[in-house]
Amino acid sequence: MAMLVLGLVLFLGIHSTRMFADHWRTGMIARMGALPWKALFAGISLAGFVVIVWGFRLARQETLVLYSPPAWMHHATALLMVISFILLAAAYIPRNSIKARLHHPMVLGVKLWAVGHLLSNGELVNVLLFGAFLAWAVLNFRSARRRDRAEGTVYRPGHVIGTAVAVVTGLVAWSVFALLLHGPLIGVRPLGY
């Protein structure tokens, strides 16, 4: 469990610098330059992600069951994952109405991903992993919206084509991950295939 916690601290910690240490982050970028900062950020993120995956696999072998969700929750999780992947795609597809309306669709996608997995997984290791990401996403969304208001950020209106591309991209990404990658990478086949 300690490895999982270390990975979460690294990954979520570096992803929280804008929320909790924005002046430090700005100073580091000024001293190092944007590109070296991005390299450092990516390196710590990757290291944290690897440690999360490793720690999660180790912790899953011996974990306490906190609650046993009903089987139908897996269907609710699958639906939330479809929406989560669409939100993730909307964060990167230009000129879509989803981003224009929600402003930070990736963070909302992380929220749905975490909630969905908490609904269908009651082991301590899952609650720790997905609960940590949920808490981070809630705080991050609040911080980003506050920053948007303070900076007067204006989001360009979306376009039907951009929105359609975001939805189709999210559906394709969800299909590939759920049907082909989740089982081999995570060890669980979410749709039973």
C-alpha positions as a Markdown table, in Angstrom:
| # | Residue | x | y | z |
|---|---|---|---|---|
| 1 | Met | 0.0 | 0.0 | 0.0 |
| 2 | Ala | 2.9 | 2.3 | 0.7 |
| 3 | Met | 4.0 | 2.2 | -3.0 |
| 4 | Leu | 0.6 | 3.2 | -4.1 |
| 5 | Val | 0.5 | 6.1 | -1.7 |
| 6 | Leu | 4.0 | 7.2 | -2.9 |
| 7 | Gly | 2.8 | 7.1 | -6.5 |
| 8 | Leu | -0.3 | 9.1 | -5.7 |
| 9 | Val | 1.8 | 11.7 | -3.8 |
| 10 | Leu | 4.2 | 12.1 | -6.8 |
| 11 | Phe | 1.5 | 12.1 | -9.5 |
| 12 | Leu | -1.2 | 14.1 | -7.8 |
| 13 | Gly | 1.4 | 16.3 | -6.1 |
| 14 | Ile | 2.9 | 17.6 | -9.3 |
| 15 | His | -0.5 | 18.0 | -10.8 |
| 16 | Ser | -1.5 | 20.1 | -7.8 |
| 17 | Thr | 1.2 | 22.7 | -8.0 |
| 18 | Arg | -1.1 | 25.2 | -9.8 |
| 19 | Met | -3.6 | 24.8 | -7.0 |
| 20 | Phe | -1.4 | 25.0 | -3.9 |
| 21 | Ala | 1.9 | 26.4 | -5.0 |
| 22 | Asp | 1.2 | 28.6 | -8.1 |
| 23 | His | 3.8 | 31.2 | -7.1 |
| 24 | Trp | 6.5 | 28.5 | -6.7 |
| 25 | Arg | 5.4 | 27.0 | -10.0 |
| 26 | Thr | 5.6 | 30.4 | -11.7 |
| 27 | Gly | 9.1 | 31.0 | -10.2 |
| 28 | Met | 10.3 | 27.6 | -11.3 |
| 29 | Ile | 9.2 | 28.3 | -14.9 |
| 30 | Ala | 10.8 | 31.7 | -14.8 |
| 31 | Arg | 14.1 | 30.2 | -13.5 |
| 32 | Met | 14.2 | 27.0 | -15.6 |
| 33 | Gly | 12.2 | 28.0 | -18.7 |
| 34 | Ala | 8.9 | 26.6 | -19.9 |
| 35 | Leu | 10.4 | 23.6 | -21.7 |
| 36 | Pro | 12.6 | 22.3 | -18.9 |
| 37 | Trp | 9.7 | 22.8 | -16.5 |
| 38 | Lys | 7.5 | 20.7 | -18.8 |
| 39 | Ala | 10.2 | 18.0 | -18.9 |
| 40 | Leu | 10.4 | 17.9 | -15.1 |
| 41 | Phe | 6.6 | 17.9 | -14.8 |
| 42 | Ala | 6.4 | 15.0 | -17.3 |
| 43 | Gly | 9.2 | 13.1 | -15.6 |
| 44 | Ile | 7.6 | 13.3 | -12.2 |
| 45 | Ser | 4.2 | 12.5 | -13.6 |
| 46 | Leu | 5.5 | 9.4 | -15.4 |
| 47 | Ala | 7.4 | 8.2 | -12.4 |
| 48 | Gly | 4.3 | 8.7 | -10.2 |
| 49 | Phe | 2.1 | 6.9 | -12.7 |
| 50 | Val | 4.5 | 3.9 | -12.9 |
| 51 | Val | 4.7 | 3.8 | -9.1 |
| 52 | Ile | 0.9 | 4.0 | -8.9 |
| 53 | Val | 0.5 | 1.0 | -11.3 |
| 54 | Trp | 3.1 | -1.0 | -9.5 |
| 55 | Gly | 1.8 | -0.2 | -6.0 |
| 56 | Phe | -1.8 | -0.9 | -7.1 |
| 57 | Arg | -0.8 | -4.3 | -8.4 |
| 58 | Leu | 1.0 | -5.1 | -5.2 |
| 59 | Ala | -1.7 | -3.8 | -3.0 |
| 60 | Arg | -4.5 | -5.6 | -4.8 |
| 61 | Gln | -3.0 | -9.0 | -3.8 |
| 62 | Glu | -3.8 | -8.3 | -0.1 |
| 63 | Thr | -6.6 | -5.8 | 0.4 |
| 64 | Leu | -9.5 | -5.4 | 2.8 |
| 65 | Val | -13.0 | -5.4 | 1.4 |
| 66 | Leu | -14.8 | -2.3 | 2.7 |
| 67 | Tyr | -18.1 | -2.9 | 0.8 |
| 68 | Ser | -19.6 | -5.2 | -1.8 |
| 69 | Pro | -21.4 | -3.2 | -4.5 |
| 70 | Pro | -24.3 | -4.9 | -6.4 |
| 71 | Ala | -23.4 | -6.4 | -9.8 |
| 72 | Trp | -25.5 | -3.8 | -11.6 |
| 73 | Met | -23.2 | -1.1 | -10.5 |
| 74 | His | -20.7 | -2.4 | -13.2 |
| 75 | His | -23.2 | -1.2 | -15.8 |
| 76 | Ala | -23.4 | 2.2 | -14.2 |
| 77 | Thr | -19.7 | 2.4 | -14.2 |
| 78 | Ala | -19.5 | 1.5 | -17.9 |
| 79 | Leu | -21.9 | 4.3 | -18.7 |
| 80 | Leu | -19.9 | 6.8 | -16.6 |
| 81 | Met | -16.8 | 5.7 | -18.4 |
| 82 | Val | -18.3 | 6.4 | -21.8 |
| 83 | Ile | -19.2 | 9.9 | -20.6 |
| 84 | Ser | -15.7 | 10.3 | -19.0 |
| 85 | Phe | -13.9 | 9.4 | -22.3 |
| 86 | Ile | -16.1 | 11.9 | -24.2 |
| 87 | Leu | -15.2 | 14.6 | -21.6 |
| 88 | Leu | -11.5 | 13.6 | -21.9 |
| 89 | Ala | -11.6 | 13.9 | -25.7 |
| 90 | Ala | -13.5 | 17.3 | -25.4 |
| 91 | Ala | -10.6 | 18.7 | -23.5 |
| 92 | Tyr | -8.4 | 18.4 | -26.6 |
| 93 | Ile | -10.7 | 18.7 | -29.6 |
| 94 | Pro | -10.9 | 22.4 | -30.6 |
| 95 | Arg | -14.1 | 24.3 | -30.9 |
| 96 | Asn | -16.5 | 21.9 | -29.2 |
| 97 | Ser | -19.6 | 22.9 | -27.2 |
| 98 | Ile | -18.7 | 20.5 | -24.4 |
| 99 | Lys | -15.6 | 22.5 | -23.5 |
| 100 | Ala | -17.3 | 25.8 | -24.2 |
| 101 | Arg | -20.0 | 24.9 | -21.7 |
| 102 | Leu | -18.1 | 23.0 | -19.0 |
| 103 | His | -14.7 | 24.8 | -19.3 |
| 104 | His | -12.6 | 22.0 | -17.8 |
| 105 | Pro | -14.0 | 18.7 | -19.2 |
| 106 | Met | -10.9 | 16.7 | -18.4 |
| 107 | Val | -11.2 | 17.3 | -14.7 |
| 108 | Leu | -14.9 | 16.5 | -14.9 |
| 109 | Gly | -14.0 | 13.3 | -16.7 |
| 110 | Val | -11.6 | 12.3 | -14.0 |
| 111 | Lys | -14.4 | 12.9 | -11.4 |
| 112 | Leu | -16.7 | 10.6 | -13.3 |
| 113 | Trp | -13.9 | 8.0 | -13.8 |
| 114 | Ala | -13.3 | 8.0 | -10.0 |
| 115 | Val | -16.9 | 8.0 | -9.0 |
| 116 | Gly | -17.7 | 5.2 | -11.4 |
| 117 | His | -14.9 | 3.0 | -10.1 |
| 118 | Leu | -15.9 | 3.8 | -6.5 |
| 119 | Leu | -19.4 | 2.6 | -7.3 |
| 120 | Ser | -18.2 | -0.8 | -8.5 |
| 121 | Asn | -15.1 | -1.5 | -6.4 |
| 122 | Gly | -15.3 | -1.8 | -2.6 |
| 123 | Glu | -11.7 | -2.9 | -1.8 |
| 124 | Leu | -9.5 | -0.6 | 0.3 |
| 125 | Val | -6.9 | -0.3 | -2.5 |
| 126 | Asn | -9.6 | 0.9 | -4.9 |
| 127 | Val | -11.1 | 3.3 | -2.5 |
| 128 | Leu | -7.7 | 4.8 | -1.8 |
| 129 | Leu | -6.8 | 5.1 | -5.5 |
| 130 | Phe | -10.1 | 6.4 | -6.9 |
| 131 | Gly | -10.9 | 8.4 | -3.7 |
| 132 | Ala | -7.6 | 10.2 | -4.0 |
| 133 | Phe | -8.3 | 11.1 | -7.7 |
| 134 | Leu | -11.8 | 12.2 | -6.9 |
| 135 | Ala | -10.6 | 14.5 | -4.1 |
| 136 | Trp | -8.0 | 15.9 | -6.4 |
| 137 | Ala | -10.5 | 16.5 | -9.2 |
| 138 | Val | -13.0 | 18.2 | -7.0 |
| 139 | Leu | -10.3 | 20.6 | -5.6 |
| 140 | Asn | -8.8 | 21.1 | -9.1 |
| 141 | Phe | -12.1 | 22.0 | -10.7 |
| 142 | Arg | -12.9 | 24.5 | -8.0 |
| 143 | Ser | -9.5 | 26.0 | -8.3 |
| 144 | Ala | -9.6 | 26.2 | -12.1 |
| 145 | Arg | -13.0 | 27.9 | -12.0 |
| 146 | Arg | -11.9 | 30.4 | -9.4 |
| 147 | Arg | -8.8 | 31.1 | -11.6 |
| 148 | Asp | -11.0 | 31.5 | -14.7 |
| 149 | Arg | -13.1 | 34.1 | -12.9 |
| 150 | Ala | -10.1 | 36.0 | -11.5 |
| 151 | Glu | -8.4 | 36.1 | -14.9 |
| 152 | Gly | -11.6 | 36.8 | -16.9 |
| 153 | Thr | -11.1 | 33.7 | -19.0 |
| 154 | Val | -13.6 | 33.5 | -21.9 |
| 155 | Tyr | -14.2 | 30.3 | -23.7 |
| 156 | Arg | -15.0 | 30.4 | -27.4 |
| 157 | Pro | -18.3 | 29.0 | -28.4 |
| 158 | Gly | -18.4 | 25.5 | -29.7 |
| 159 | His | -19.2 | 24.2 | -33.1 |
| 160 | Val | -21.3 | 21.3 | -34.2 |
| 161 | Ile | -18.4 | 19.6 | -36.0 |
| 162 | Gly | -16.0 | 20.1 | -33.1 |
| 163 | Thr | -18.6 | 18.6 | -30.7 |
| 164 | Ala | -19.3 | 15.7 | -33.0 |
| 165 | Val | -15.6 | 14.9 | -33.4 |
| 166 | Ala | -15.2 | 15.1 | -29.6 |
| 167 | Val | -18.1 | 12.6 | -29.0 |
| 168 | Val | -17.0 | 10.2 | -31.7 |
| 169 | Thr | -13.3 | 10.3 | -30.5 |
| 170 | Gly | -14.4 | 9.7 | -26.9 |
| 171 | Leu | -16.6 | 6.7 | -28.0 |
| 172 | Val | -13.8 | 5.2 | -30.1 |
| 173 | Ala | -11.3 | 5.7 | -27.3 |
| 174 | Trp | -13.7 | 4.1 | -24.7 |
| 175 | Ser | -14.4 | 1.2 | -27.0 |
| 176 | Val | -10.7 | 0.5 | -27.6 |
| 177 | Phe | -9.8 | 0.8 | -23.9 |
| 178 | Ala | -12.8 | -1.1 | -22.5 |
| 179 | Leu | -12.8 | -3.9 | -25.0 |
| 180 | Leu | -9.1 | -4.3 | -25.8 |
| 181 | Leu | -6.8 | -2.7 | -23.3 |
| 182 | His | -8.4 | -2.7 | -19.8 |
| 183 | Gly | -8.2 | -6.5 | -19.4 |
| 184 | Pro | -4.5 | -6.8 | -20.4 |
| 185 | Leu | -3.4 | -3.6 | -18.6 |
| 186 | Ile | -5.5 | -3.7 | -15.5 |
| 187 | Gly | -6.3 | -7.3 | -15.2 |
| 188 | Val | -10.1 | -6.8 | -15.2 |
| 189 | Arg | -12.3 | -7.1 | -18.2 |
| 190 | Pro | -15.0 | -4.5 | -17.4 |
| 191 | Leu | -17.6 | -5.8 | -19.9 |
| 192 | Gly | -16.8 | -9.5 | -19.5 |
| 193 | Tyr | -15.3 | -10.0 | -22.9 |
